[in-house]
Structure formats: structure tokens, C-alpha cells
């Protein structure tokens, strides 16, 4: 599978780009076909939220699932700093800008944009998405780092309905989707895979033991 490379990053994060904007490196893993079937069934939805406790294998599942596709994937590893709306916005914009060749320059998220986060995101979608490949996946890993009451959840939920066919946003989180996604879930714009299916069954437990 081809991953879209990171070409530029915000000035303060260039030295951490590989950790922030790249998929994780996996050790010995095996394909969880049972869960792949669940994710495949959710593929028509523009959004997918995988919620499970730490160590349940969310990131590994998403990574191995996406490896089966020839569509490029973009990754953003969220951390505590992304609780700041401007930090998250600039990282999200960097993910998209880094995927473009040739590069283009856009202004960073400003204090004025805080008043209309959804509008800022809508404008970026209109500006950048026609320049990106027709099919790609954005993974927001550790989405629980965005506070449940963040206006970004409202903006991301609203944007799901504007994603073109062939584009999907996947969120991995320790928590279920916040209330801002209720309408997106009801209209099937966001599919949710919860903690219960993530539990290893007997066959998967045996496979994990054999692997290690």
C-alpha cells in the first residue's frame, strides 16, 4: 500500500513529522479477518469511529485493514497539544498540504478562525480536496485527545456529509463518539465499531499466542 508522503510540516514540528504524520510501525501482527468484515461493511460511510480501551488493538487493526487497499492513507497522531483548536487545525492542514505536489501555501489557522471552525474546515475542503487523489483515507489516531466539548467535533461531524465518494475519515479513540456526532450516526454518515467486537475471540487468542 502506498502512503502519501509528508513534504512540509509546520515550522515547530518538522523534526517530529515522522511520528506525527506517519502510520505506526508494526511488529509481528496478524490479520483479524473477523473485524476486517466489520470495517468493510462500514466502508460506504464517509466516517468510521473505532472506540476501545488502550491496548485493544485499534491502531493495529486500522493499519492492517488499510494495507489491503491501494488507496493512499493520511495519518495524524493526535497528542495532548491538539486539545488546542489552533494546533489541531494547523496539523490537519499540514496533513493535506504535505500530500500535494507541487506544494501550495495557505495561511495558518488564526484567532479569527476560532469563531467559525466549521466554516474554516469547509473552505479548506473546497480548496484542497480537488487537488488530492480521488480516493484516500484520513486516520485521526488517538481522537480522544480532542476534548468532547471541542468545536472541532461539531466541525468534523458536519464535514462528513461533504466528503466526496471514495474519501473516508477514520477515528481511533479510547472513548465513544461525543454527542456532536449523534446526527452523523443517525444518518449513517458515521459508523461505529465499539469495544465489544474488539475483544479477542478464541481463534484470535490462539493466533496471538502462536505469533509470539
Secondary structure, DSSP 8 states (H G I E B T S, - for coil): --B-------GGGGGGHHHHSS-----S----HHHHHHHHHHTTSSEEEEE--TTS-HHHHHHHHHTT-SSEEEEEE--GGGGSHHHHHHHHHHHHHHT-SS--------GGGGGGHHHHHHHHHHHHGGGS-SSEEEEEETGGGS-TT-HHHHHHHHHHTT--TTEEEEEEESS---GGGHHHHHTTSEEEE-HHHHS--HHHHHHHHHH-
